Amino acid sequence: MLTLSLHGANNFPFRKQRSRIDVELPDRTGDAEYLQALDDALARVWDFSPRLIFYLSGVDALASDKLGRLALTQEGLKLRDLRVITGARRRQIPLVVTLGGGYSHPIEHTVEAHANTFRIAASILEN
């Protein structure tokens, strides 16, 4: 089994479960840096040739998140989702998408980000 985690190095919990591919990002990491780290990590995932992917699509990476320490935009999260979902689809790997953290103020930012994940999945998977 291969596990991948992109997360804020200083995010709670302070003692994290270790993944096979752990990418700890500095506080206030924005879209460009995050997406580059994701592209690098996904290359390793695709090389592993998984037979199933569980994608925890947390949105606590939003800049507006009260607990997260990253600084992604809604557009950055959409691009993240697009990379993961398209990559799985292109390789015909079954994909399970679940919701994850999100504590933005106002809460509508969290709701929008979660909804965007499923909008993107629906647009990719309907073709």
C-alpha positions in Angstrom: 0.0 0.0 0.0 1.2 3.5 -0.9 0.0 6.5 1.1 0.5 10.1 0.1 0.0 13.2 2.2 0.5 16.8 1.3 0.0 19.0 4.3 1.2 21.9 6.3 4.3 21.1 8.3 3.0 23.0 11.3 -0.6 21.9 11.1 -2.4 20.1 13.9 -2.0 17.3 14.9 1.6 18.0 15.8 2.5 14.2 15.8 1.2 13.0 12.5 0.7 9.6 11.0 3.5 9.0 8.6 2.8 8.3 5.0 5.1 6.5 2.4 5.2 9.9 0.6 5.0 12.7 3.1 5.2 16.2 1.7 5.4 18.8 4.4 4.8 22.3 3.2 5.7 25.6 4.9 3.1 27.9 6.3 1.3 30.1 3.6 2.2 27.8 0.7 0.2 29.0 -2.2 -1.2 27.5 -5.4 1.9 27.3 -7.5 4.1 25.7 -4.9 1.4 23.3 -3.8 0.6 22.2 -7.3 4.2 21.6 -8.1 4.6 19.5 -5.0 1.5 17.6 -6.0 2.7 17.0 -9.5 6.0 15.6 -8.2 4.2 13.4 -5.7 1.6 12.1 -8.2 4.4 11.1 -10.5 5.5 8.7 -7.8 2.0 7.5 -7.2 1.4 6.8 -10.9 4.8 4.9 -11.0 3.5 2.7 -8.2 0.5 1.7 -10.5 -2.2 1.6 -7.8 -5.3 -0.6 -8.4 -7.5 1.7 -6.3 -7.2 5.2 -5.0 -8.8 6.7 -1.9 -8.7 10.4 -2.3 -9.3 12.4 0.9 -10.1 15.8 -0.6 -9.6 18.0 2.4 -10.1 21.8 1.9 -8.3 23.0 5.0 -5.6 24.2 2.7 -7.7 27.2 1.8 -6.2 30.6 2.8 -9.5 31.4 4.6 -9.3 28.2 6.8 -9.1 29.0 10.5 -7.1 25.9 11.4 -5.1 25.2 8.2 -1.8 27.0 7.6 -1.6 26.9 3.8 -2.9 29.6 1.4 -4.6 27.9 -1.5 -7.4 29.6 -3.5 -10.6 28.0 -4.7 -9.0 27.8 -8.1 -5.9 26.1 -6.7 -8.1 23.4 -5.0 -10.0 22.9 -8.3 -6.7 22.3 -10.1 -5.6 19.9 -7.4 -8.8 17.9 -7.8 -8.5 18.0 -11.6 -5.0 16.6 -11.4 -6.0 13.7 -9.1 -9.3 12.8 -10.7 -8.1 13.1 -14.3 -4.9 11.2 -13.5 -6.9 8.3 -12.1 -9.4 8.4 -14.9 -6.7 8.4 -17.6 -5.1 5.4 -16.0 -8.5 3.6 -15.4 -7.9 3.4 -11.7 -11.0 3.2 -9.6 -11.3 6.3 -7.4 -13.1 6.8 -4.0 -13.5 10.5 -3.1 -14.2 11.5 0.4 -14.5 14.9 2.1 -11.8 16.0 4.5 -11.0 19.0 6.8 -12.3 22.5 6.1 -12.8 25.2 8.7 -13.1 28.4 6.7 -14.7 31.6 7.9 -17.2 32.1 6.4 -18.2 28.5 6.2 -19.5 29.1 2.7 -15.8 28.9 1.5 -15.6 25.3 2.8 -18.9 24.3 1.3 -18.0 25.8 -2.1 -14.6 24.0 -2.1 -16.2 20.6 -1.2 -18.9 21.1 -3.8 -16.3 22.0 -6.5 -14.6 18.6 -5.9 -17.7 16.8 -6.8 -18.5 19.1 -9.7 -15.1 18.4 -11.1 -15.5 14.6 -10.5 -18.9 14.6 -12.2 -17.6 16.5 -15.2 -14.7 14.1 -15.7 -16.5 10.9 -15.0 -19.5 11.6 -17.1 -17.4 11.4 -20.3 
